[in-house]
Amino acid sequence: QGDFVLISGDTVSNMSLTQALLEHKERKKRDSNAVMTMVIKRSKTNPAIRQSRLGTDEIFMAIDPNTKQLLSYEDKADYSKGTLHLENSLLADNPSLSLHHDKQDCYIDICSPEVLTLFTDNFDYQHLRRHFVKGLLVDDIMGYKIFVHEIRSDYA
């Protein structure tokens, strides 16, 4: 069993996955808990022309700028009341934390085989991001980690 690419059925992209795959494999060599790499890109700065996937909310991400580890993932439905809650431990454990509201999730993921086991164990997940990704980020027992790969010029 090897790594696999998980893509949403409505994804259109012209990006090469070569660099994202290489980064994922290198991370796995250094850290066996690195089970997923999510492809993201910078959103357009003007909300009127911001590209967005139909039916998805704006997202808020906390990313370690040195390692590119995803530390928090919240969609607009989670912080629609105008406040965002970050755990004190998240701030204490990550001195280099970058908060982003300018990133777009491309719904392209490079996954390790462990992800298939996690899907099987948690078959009741309704939404990949709201349940699976957020579940991994808050699970301290397994220690699995998600990282990001940001594309700059490709379309996804």
C-alpha positions in Angstrom: 0.0 0.0 0.0 1.2 3.4 -0.9 0.2 7.0 -0.7 -2.8 8.1 -2.7 -4.4 11.3 -4.0 -7.9 12.2 -2.7 -9.7 14.7 -4.9 -13.2 16.1 -4.6 -15.4 15.1 -7.6 -16.0 18.7 -8.7 -12.3 19.7 -8.8 -10.8 21.2 -11.9 -7.1 21.7 -11.9 -4.0 22.1 -14.2 -1.5 21.7 -11.4 1.4 19.2 -11.4 1.3 17.1 -8.2 5.0 16.3 -8.4 6.2 18.8 -5.8 3.3 18.2 -3.4 4.0 14.4 -3.6 7.7 14.9 -3.0 7.1 17.1 0.0 4.6 14.6 1.4 7.1 11.7 1.0 9.9 13.7 2.6 7.8 14.6 5.6 6.7 11.0 6.1 10.4 10.0 6.2 11.0 12.5 9.0 7.7 12.0 10.8 5.6 8.9 10.4 2.6 10.8 11.8 2.4 13.0 8.7 -0.6 11.4 7.1 -2.0 14.1 4.8 -0.9 17.1 2.7 -3.7 19.5 1.7 -3.2 21.6 -1.4 -4.2 25.3 -0.8 -3.8 28.5 -2.7 -4.1 32.2 -1.9 -7.6 33.7 -2.4 -8.2 36.8 -4.5 -7.9 39.9 -2.3 -11.2 41.4 -3.5 -14.2 39.5 -2.0 -16.3 40.4 -5.0 -13.9 38.5 -7.4 -12.7 35.9 -4.9 -12.8 32.5 -6.5 -14.7 30.0 -4.4 -16.0 26.5 -4.8 -19.8 26.5 -5.1 -21.4 25.7 -1.8 -18.3 26.1 0.4 -17.7 28.6 3.1 -14.7 30.9 3.6 -12.1 29.2 5.8 -9.7 30.3 8.5 -6.4 28.3 8.9 -3.7 28.4 11.5 -0.4 27.1 9.9 3.1 26.8 11.3 5.1 28.9 8.8 8.3 26.9 9.4 6.9 23.3 9.0 3.7 24.1 7.0 1.8 22.0 9.6 -1.9 22.8 9.6 -2.8 23.5 13.2 -6.4 24.7 12.9 -9.1 24.6 10.2 -12.4 26.5 10.7 -15.0 27.3 8.1 -17.3 30.2 8.2 -20.1 28.1 9.7 -17.9 27.6 12.8 -17.1 31.3 13.4 -20.2 33.0 11.9 -20.8 34.9 15.1 -17.7 36.9 14.5 -15.4 35.2 17.0 -12.9 32.5 16.5 -11.7 30.4 19.4 -8.2 29.0 19.5 -7.1 26.7 22.4 -4.5 28.2 24.7 -2.4 25.1 24.2 -2.3 25.7 20.5 -0.8 29.2 21.1 1.5 28.0 23.8 2.8 25.0 21.8 3.3 26.8 18.6 5.3 30.0 18.9 5.4 30.4 15.1 1.8 30.5 14.3 0.4 32.2 11.2 -3.3 32.9 11.0 -4.8 32.9 7.5 -8.2 34.0 6.1 -6.7 34.5 2.7 -6.3 30.8 1.7 -8.5 28.6 -0.3 -8.8 24.9 0.1 -8.4 23.2 -3.3 -9.8 19.9 -2.0 -6.8 18.0 -3.3 -5.1 15.9 -0.7 -2.1 13.6 -0.7 -2.8 10.9 1.8 -0.9 8.1 3.6 -2.5 4.6 3.8 -3.4 5.3 7.5 -6.1 7.7 6.2 -8.0 4.7 4.8 -7.9 3.1 8.2 -9.1 6.3 9.8 -12.0 6.5 7.4 -13.0 2.9 8.2 -12.8 3.5 11.9 -14.8 6.7 11.6 -17.4 5.7 9.0 -19.9 8.2 10.3 -18.0 11.2 9.1 -20.4 13.3 7.0 -18.0 15.9 5.7 -14.3 15.5 4.9 -13.2 18.9 6.2 -15.6 19.5 9.1 -15.4 16.1 10.6 -12.3 14.2 9.4 -9.7 17.1 9.1 -10.9 18.8 12.3 -11.1 15.5 14.1 -7.4 14.8 13.2 -6.4 18.2 14.3 -7.9 17.9 17.8 -7.0 14.2 18.4 -4.0 14.2 20.8 -4.0 10.4 21.2 -3.0 9.3 17.7 -0.8 12.3 17.0 -1.5 12.3 13.3 -0.5 15.5 11.5 -1.8 17.4 8.4 0.4 19.7 6.4 -0.3 22.1 3.6 1.3 22.7 0.1 0.5 26.1 -1.3 0.3 26.5 -5.1 1.0 29.9 -6.5 0.4 29.9 -10.3 -1.5 26.8 -11.1 -5.3 26.5 -11.1 -7.1 24.3 -8.7 
